[in-house]
Amino acid sequence: MSTPTSPQPRTDRTVVAVAWAVAAVVVALVTAFIAWLALGERGSEQTAAPSQTVGPEATPAPDEDGADAGGTQGDGGPQGDGGSAPQGSAAPDEGSAAQPPPADPGAAEQTPPPEVAQMMLDLQRRDPQDPMAVGEVDAPVVMIEYADYRCPYCAQFHLEIRPELLPLVEDGTLRIEFRDFVIFDETSRLAAVAGRAAAEQDRLEEFQSAVFALSTDGHGEYGQAELVDLAEEVGVADPEQFEADLDDADLAAAVEADSAEARAIGVSSTPTFLINTQVLQGAYPADRMLEIIEEQRQDATQRS
């Protein structure tokens, strides 16, 4: 005589049902975010007027065959004084200099629907133990930065534009959460792991500046030995531990997790910034980024 199988406990069934419901909502929101990004890109392409002005530059992620993806999404519209939409560009040839962005790219013209805006806010980690972030965890504005260390436009942002935003970090207005988005080859991946190894010894910003400086005129070429030398130059206290950390599986997994997050939400180029509920792709001028941060601060104040 067989023993009847006990029914699944009701609490377990409820947990499973809730988990599936949450997963469905997450998928729906991510899909909406990707669609919103794509809509902004198509709108920019269709309404941009011919112009001599070059828009904010971004390096597109390569496709599955390794070629650069065509087109870059701006933040949503051709609203600049010159009548042209922000433009993306292919990654520059080796040795070519990144072109500076225009004075007024016409950013911050696209407002996301409420559910997408909330998803963007939910991407903020606000983790006090996050070694890749600077600024107060309760800052009203969080800027998530997706970047590749060998991207010339990421280098332009980090070396020329980011310093002008740091006073807002110091006064508690802005928090910057750096996310690795590896779009090139193994060298980029190695640099991303090295950045985290430097962060383990509290030398992230100094190390990032040194590595980004190698890509101001093209995609920097370097290997493990050069990265160890840079770590020593910027004051990493234990170079041997730093070198050992370059093979740390947990650090490599963290890099991959950030890159997977970027791909999952539809980010296609570097640098890409999520400033609360505003998306920017490319190296925008500091003045425009400061305006957007202030707009987002005001919005955050109204929400609170």
N, C-alpha and C positions, 0 to 999 in steps of 0.2 A: 504493500500500500504506500503510495507516494505521499509525501508531505507537501501541502500547498505552500507556494512561495508567499512569503509575507509581503504585503503591499508596501510600496515605498512610503516612508513617513511623510506626513503632510508637510512638515516643516522643510524637509529636503526638496519636495516638489515646489514649494513656494520659493525657496532660494533659487532653484534652477530657473523658474519662470521669471523671477525678477532679474536674474543675470542676463537672460536672453532679451528681456525688454530693454535693459540698460544698453546692451550691445547694439540692439537695433537703433536706439536713439543716437548713440555715438556714430554709427555708420551713416545715419541720415544727416547728422550735423556735418560730418566730414565731407560727405557728398555735396551738401549745400555750399560749404566753404570753397571746395574745388570749383564748383560751378560758378560761384561768385567771382573767383579769380579769373576764370576763363572768360566770363562775360565782360569783365573790365578790360581784358586783353583784346577781345574782339572789338569792343567799343573804341578803344584807342586806335586800332588799326584802321577802322572804317572812317573815323572822323578826323584823323590827323591831317592837317594841311601841309603841303610841301614847305620846307623851311631850311634855311642855312644853319639853324641852331641844332647842335647835337644834344640829345636828351641825356638824362642821368644814365650812366653806364652800369650794366650788370653782366656777369658772365653766366651764360646758360649752362645747365647741367648737360652732360653728354647723353645721347640716347643709348639704347642697348648695344648698338654696334660701336660705341665709343666716339661717335661724331657729336659735335656741339648741336644742341637743339636750337631750332630757329625761333627767333622772337623772344621778347621779354615783356612780362606784364608790368606796366606801371601801376600807379595806385588808383587809377580809375578815371582818367579823363583828360581831354585836351583843353584844359582851362587856363593855361598860362597866357601871359600877355602877348607872346608871339604867336598864339593860335596853334601851337603844335603840341602833340601829346608827348609825354615822356617816352623815350625810345630805349630799347635794349640794344645790345650788340653782341656779335660773336666774340669769344675770347680772343684777345689780341695775339698777334704772332709773337714768337719769341723775340725779345729785344725791343718791341715796340712800346711806346709810352702810353699810359692811360690818358685819355682826353678828359679835361676837367668838365664838370657838369655846368649847365647854364645857371645864371643868377636866379632865375625864377622858373622852375620846371612845372609849376601849376599842380602841386601835389594836394592831397587831402580833399579831393572833390567827390570821392565815392563813399557813400555811407552804407555799411552792411546792414542787412536785415537783422532784427533783434536776436534771433536764434544763432546766427553766425557771430554776431558781436559777443554773445555770451560764451560761445565756444572758444573764441580768441582769448577772452579773459581767463577761461579755465585752463588754457595752455600755460599760464604763468605759474611757476613752481613756488616762488616765494619761500624757498627753503633756506633757513639761516645757515645750514651746513653746506650749501652749494658752493664748491670752490671755484666755479666758473662764473660767478655773479659778483657784481659790486653794487652797493647801495642798500638802503634800508629795506627790510622785507615788507614793511607796510607803506612804502612809497606810493603815492597816488597814481603814478605812471610807471609801468614796466615796459621796457623795450626788449623784446626778444630778438636777438641777432643770429641769423643763420649765415655761416661764413665758411669758406675754405681758405686755408693759410696760403695757398698758391694763387689765389685770385687777385689780380692787380687792383680791382676796384674795392675789394675788401681791404687791401693794403692802404688804398687811398683814404677810405673811411677811417681806419684805425689810426693812421699816422697824422692825418690832416683835419678830420672832422670831429672825431670822437673827443679829442682834448677840449674842444669848445663846449661839449655837453657835460663834462665832468663837474663844473660848478653846480649843476643841478643835482648831480649825485651827492655832492658834499652837503648841500642844504636840505636833502631829504625828499626832493621832488621826484627824482628819477632813480629807478633801479635798472641796470643792464644785465640781462641774462644771456650769456654767450652759449650758442648751440653749434656744435660741429655739423657741417653739411659737406661731406667729402664728395666732390663732383669730378675730381681728376683721378690720378692714378695712385699707386701705393705710396709715393712720396708724400702726397697730401694726407693720406691715412697715418703715416708715420709721424708727420708734423702734428696732427691732431692728438695722437697719443702722447707725444712729447709735451704738448701744451698742458695736458692733464698731469703729466709727471712733474712739470714745473709748478703747477698749482698745488701739488701735494707738499711742496716745500715753500709755498707762499711767494712764488716769483712768477705768477701767471702774467701779469700785465707787462712786466719787463721782458719776459721771454716772448710774448706775443709781438711786442714792438720789434724785437730783434729779428724774429722770423718773417714778419710781414715786410720788413725793410728789404728782404731778399727778393720780393716780388713786385717792386714798384715799377720796374721796366719790363715786365713780362712774368711768365711763370717761373719762379725760382727753382733752381736745381740744387739739391743737396741730399746728403745721406745721414746715417746715424752718427758718424764721427763729427760732422759739422754741427749737428744739433747738440751733441754733448759739449762741443767747444762753446757754442752760444750759451748753453746753460751755465757753464763756468764763468763766462764773461758777465752775465747778468746777476751773478751772486748766488746761484744755487748752492746751498751749504754742503750737500753730499752728492757730488757728481757720480760716484759709483752707484748710489741708490737710484739716482736719476736714470742712469744707463740701464740698470736692471729693470726699472719700471717701464722701459720701452717695450719690454716683452710681457708686461702684466696683462693677463687675460681680462681682468675686471675693467681696466682702463680702456682696452680695445673694445670691450662690449659696450661701455658707456658711449664711445664715439659712434659705434654702429647704431645704438639706440637713438641718439640724436639725429643721425642721418635718416634713419627709418621714419622718425617722426616727421621730418621735413618732407620726405617723399609722400608720406601718407596724407598730409594735408594739402598736397598739390604745389609745394614750393618747387620752382623749376630753375632758379638761378641764384647766384650770390653776388653781392650781399642782399639778403631779404630781411626786412625788419617788420615786426609786429609791434606797433606802439599802441598799447591798449587795444583799441578797436580799429586802428588804421594800419593798412599794409603799404609799405614802400619797398620797391625793388630797385636797387641801384645806389650809386654814391651821390646822394642829394646834398646840396649845400647846407652848411651848419645853420644858417639863418632860417632856412625853410624847416629843418628838423626841429629847431627851437620853437618855431611857431606851432608846429603840430603837437609838440609836447605840451605847450601851454594850452592849446585847445583841448587836449585829452585830460589835462589836469582840471580844467574847468568842468568838463563833462563828469569826471570822477567825483568832483565835489558835489555836483548836483545829484548824482546817484546815491551818495552816502547820506 
